[in-house]
Amino acid sequence: MSKNPTRRDLLAAAATSSLVAHAAATAKPALLGGKPVRSTPFPSWPMVEDNDERQWMDVLKSKRWNRVGGSYVLQFEKMWAEQLGAKHCLATANGTTSLFLSLNALGIGPGDEVIVPPYTFVATVNAVLLQHALPVFVDTDPETFQIDARKIEAAITPRTRCILPVHLGGSVADMDTILAIGKKHKIPVVEDACQSPLAEWRGKKVSTIGDLGCFSFQASKNLNAGEGGAVLTNDSELYKLCMSFHNNGRGDIGNGLQYVRNGCNLRMTEFQGALLLSQWKRVEEQARTREQNAAYLTKMLKEIPGIHPARMYEGCTRNAYHLYMLRYDAKQFGLPRKRFLEAMKAEGIPSDGGYTPLNKEPFLKYTLDSRAYRAIYSSAQIAECLERNHCPVNDQLCTEAVWFYQTMLLGSRADMEQIVEAVRKIHGSASALAA
């Protein structure tokens, strides 16, 4: 088609698209013996290039593998803070420790409550439990998959010491509402941005909007070093507390055996710092590819009955797309979700059903029933905590969610069309697949 298509060109393109959609809808699904839509894998992860190997070998040969005396972790901290617009960045062993450090720096401890979402990875809640505080779950906004900020204020008590929203899947929680509630009640906000590097709220990078922000550089993440994390803040005192605690309670990285407080060894290695610096050189280009492919995918998927791509809040000016999330309406589609996921896999399109309700995980009750928690909280307090943690909207979302992973969004437009072709194909044969 020319750069300036005529009405005839547009009609022809629409007709072709309609024919392709019809062909997909009437094709025999692979699960019933038909030919799979896709036979080649999506881009693998991580992507390794020459600069990764050079910097890794530089660290190896330098024999300075620890950040004490090294330079790569310091370089990464400086770069990451500058790129995101924060005064301070502290690299950590992983994303969980970045959350743990942040809560520790705020003095969260026994008797305190921390507001968390039920739709997130377990690390968000584990960080609260490591401080022997109580997690208070606030239900999910099903259209965005984020914590429903409109329900946070009702969950606040005199014991609430922190609000811990998660920017899930690369999108951003409703930070306008969350910050307003935090300010009104004088409660700090810690952003769990582990899945959202480069995501933005009203043009400002996530992790720099609340009091502290946390990242993960685990192997699946958009910027990864196998493991690793970071805490960002504009508060110098909070930074000093995080720095000290993560370095066994020393006052400074090079402070020998002088200690100013209790602490833990949560330092990042020079190998991780070097990999993050080399991987960073292609993160922006990859981010743009994911955004463009996600927009294209959303436009096509919205046309299929029963498929509802996750909505972004108006304030989310950039989505990092660590996950492409959608709600699958089994009744409207005419096929149970489990069968849909099986059919997608057979078509060569990997997909996932996402998280289960974190607030209902058995380990939570087991932890609150432990000797340590019983020494801190009364039976009535523990019972009250468990009773409050009902999230019916999230329960429903967990039966509807479907994910595509970030590596799939690094493919071509033709790859996105194959995803949609598979969905259309399954939709057209839903009754046969359900039989």
ChimeraX attribute file (.defattr): number of C-alpha atoms within 10 A of each C-alpha:
attribute: neighborCount
match mode: 1-to-1
recipient: residues
	/A:1	9
	/A:2	6
	/A:3	5
	/A:4	7
	/A:5	11
	/A:6	11
	/A:7	9
	/A:8	9
	/A:9	13
	/A:10	12
	/A:11	12
	/A:12	13
	/A:13	14
	/A:14	12
	/A:15	12
	/A:16	12
	/A:17	12
	/A:18	12
	/A:19	12
	/A:20	13
	/A:21	16
	/A:22	15
	/A:23	15
	/A:24	23
	/A:25	20
	/A:26	14
	/A:27	19
	/A:28	18
	/A:29	28
	/A:30	19
	/A:31	17
	/A:32	12
	/A:33	9
	/A:34	12
	/A:35	14
	/A:36	19
	/A:37	22
	/A:38	17
	/A:39	11
	/A:40	8
	/A:41	11
	/A:42	17
	/A:43	14
	/A:44	10
	/A:45	14
	/A:46	16
	/A:47	11
	/A:48	12
	/A:49	10
	/A:50	8
	/A:51	15
	/A:52	17
	/A:53	13
	/A:54	14
	/A:55	20
	/A:56	17
	/A:57	13
	/A:58	14
	/A:59	22
	/A:60	13
	/A:61	10
	/A:62	9
	/A:63	10
	/A:64	17
	/A:65	19
	/A:66	16
	/A:67	19
	/A:68	16
	/A:69	12
	/A:70	17
	/A:71	16
	/A:72	24
	/A:73	26
	/A:74	19
	/A:75	14
	/A:76	23
	/A:77	20
	/A:78	17
	/A:79	15
	/A:80	21
	/A:81	20
	/A:82	13
	/A:83	11
	/A:84	19
	/A:85	17
	/A:86	20
	/A:87	15
	/A:88	21
	/A:89	26
	/A:90	25
	/A:91	31
	/A:92	32
	/A:93	21
	/A:94	23
	/A:95	27
	/A:96	24
	/A:97	27
	/A:98	30
	/A:99	32
	/A:100	25
	/A:101	30
	/A:102	25
	/A:103	25
	/A:104	20
	/A:105	19
	/A:106	17
	/A:107	13
	/A:108	22
	/A:109	18
	/A:110	17
	/A:111	16
	/A:112	19
	/A:113	24
	/A:114	25
	/A:115	24
	/A:116	25
	/A:117	31
	/A:118	29
	/A:119	28
	/A:120	24
	/A:121	18
	/A:122	14
	/A:123	16
	/A:124	23
	/A:125	27
	/A:126	17
	/A:127	22
	/A:128	27
	/A:129	20
	/A:130	15
	/A:131	18
	/A:132	21
	/A:133	25
	/A:134	28
	/A:135	27
	/A:136	25
	/A:137	24
	/A:138	27
	/A:139	26
	/A:140	24
	/A:141	20
	/A:142	21
	/A:143	16
	/A:144	22
	/A:145	29
	/A:146	28
	/A:147	30
	/A:148	22
	/A:149	21
	/A:150	15
	/A:151	13
	/A:152	21
	/A:153	16
	/A:154	8
	/A:155	15
	/A:156	19
	/A:157	11
	/A:158	8
	/A:159	12
	/A:160	22
	/A:161	25
	/A:162	23
	/A:163	24
	/A:164	26
	/A:165	27
	/A:166	28
	/A:167	27
	/A:168	27
	/A:169	24
	/A:170	26
	/A:171	33
	/A:172	32
	/A:173	28
	/A:174	22
	/A:175	22
	/A:176	13
	/A:177	15
	/A:178	22
	/A:179	20
	/A:180	12
	/A:181	20
	/A:182	18
	/A:183	12
	/A:184	10
	/A:185	15
	/A:186	13
	/A:187	18
	/A:188	20
	/A:189	24
	/A:190	26
	/A:191	28
	/A:192	31
	/A:193	30
	/A:194	32
	/A:195	29
	/A:196	30
	/A:197	28
	/A:198	22
	/A:199	25
	/A:200	23
	/A:201	23
	/A:202	14
	/A:203	11
	/A:204	17
	/A:205	20
	/A:206	33
	/A:207	31
	/A:208	25
	/A:209	21
	/A:210	22
	/A:211	19
	/A:212	31
	/A:213	26
	/A:214	34
	/A:215	29
	/A:216	32
	/A:217	24
	/A:218	19
	/A:219	14
	/A:220	18
	/A:221	22
	/A:222	28
	/A:223	27
	/A:224	23
	/A:225	24
	/A:226	16
	/A:227	18
	/A:228	27
	/A:229	26
	/A:230	28
	/A:231	32
	/A:232	33
	/A:233	25
	/A:234	20
	/A:235	13
	/A:236	11
	/A:237	11
	/A:238	20
	/A:239	22
	/A:240	16
	/A:241	22
	/A:242	27
	/A:243	26
	/A:244	24
	/A:245	25
	/A:246	26
	/A:247	22
	/A:248	21
	/A:249	22
	/A:250	22
	/A:251	19
	/A:252	16
	/A:253	16
	/A:254	11
	/A:255	11
	/A:256	9
	/A:257	9
	/A:258	12
	/A:259	16
	/A:260	13
	/A:261	12
	/A:262	12
	/A:263	19
	/A:264	14
	/A:265	14
	/A:266	22
	/A:267	24
	/A:268	23
	/A:269	22
	/A:270	26
	/A:271	21
	/A:272	26
	/A:273	28
	/A:274	27
	/A:275	25
	/A:276	25
	/A:277	23
	/A:278	21
	/A:279	20
	/A:280	17
	/A:281	11
	/A:282	12
	/A:283	17
	/A:284	13
	/A:285	11
	/A:286	17
	/A:287	22
	/A:288	17
	/A:289	16
	/A:290	25
	/A:291	17
	/A:292	14
	/A:293	22
	/A:294	22
	/A:295	10
	/A:296	14
	/A:297	21
	/A:298	19
	/A:299	12
	/A:300	14
	/A:301	21
	/A:302	13
	/A:303	12
	/A:304	15
	/A:305	16
	/A:306	19
	/A:307	20
	/A:308	20
	/A:309	22
	/A:310	19
	/A:311	16
	/A:312	18
	/A:313	16
	/A:314	10
	/A:315	16
	/A:316	19
	/A:317	16
	/A:318	23
	/A:319	25
	/A:320	25
	/A:321	28
	/A:322	25
	/A:323	26
	/A:324	23
	/A:325	26
	/A:326	26
	/A:327	22
	/A:328	23
	/A:329	18
	/A:330	19
	/A:331	11
	/A:332	12
	/A:333	19
	/A:334	19
	/A:335	22
	/A:336	17
	/A:337	19
	/A:338	13
	/A:339	16
	/A:340	23
	/A:341	19
	/A:342	15
	/A:343	25
	/A:344	23
	/A:345	18
	/A:346	22
	/A:347	25
	/A:348	19
	/A:349	25
	/A:350	18
	/A:351	19
	/A:352	16
	/A:353	19
	/A:354	19
	/A:355	18
	/A:356	18
	/A:357	20
	/A:358	21
	/A:359	27
	/A:360	15
	/A:361	11
	/A:362	9
	/A:363	11
	/A:364	17
	/A:365	15
	/A:366	10
	/A:367	14
	/A:368	23
	/A:369	16
	/A:370	11
	/A:371	9
	/A:372	11
	/A:373	20
	/A:374	14
	/A:375	11
	/A:376	15
	/A:377	18
	/A:378	11
	/A:379	14
	/A:380	9
	/A:381	15
	/A:382	17
	/A:383	14
	/A:384	11
	/A:385	18
	/A:386	19
	/A:387	9
	/A:388	12
	/A:389	17
	/A:390	18
	/A:391	19
	/A:392	12
	/A:393	13
	/A:394	27
	/A:395	20
	/A:396	13
	/A:397	23
	/A:398	20
	/A:399	20
	/A:400	21
	/A:401	23
	/A:402	25
	/A:403	19
	/A:404	20
	/A:405	17
	/A:406	24
	/A:407	21
	/A:408	24
	/A:409	27
	/A:410	23
	/A:411	16
	/A:412	16
	/A:413	16
	/A:414	10
	/A:415	18
	/A:416	20
	/A:417	16
	/A:418	19
	/A:419	24
	/A:420	22
	/A:421	24
	/A:422	26
	/A:423	23
	/A:424	25
	/A:425	25
	/A:426	30
	/A:427	24
	/A:428	22
	/A:429	19
	/A:430	21
	/A:431	12
	/A:432	13
	/A:433	18
	/A:434	11
	/A:435	6
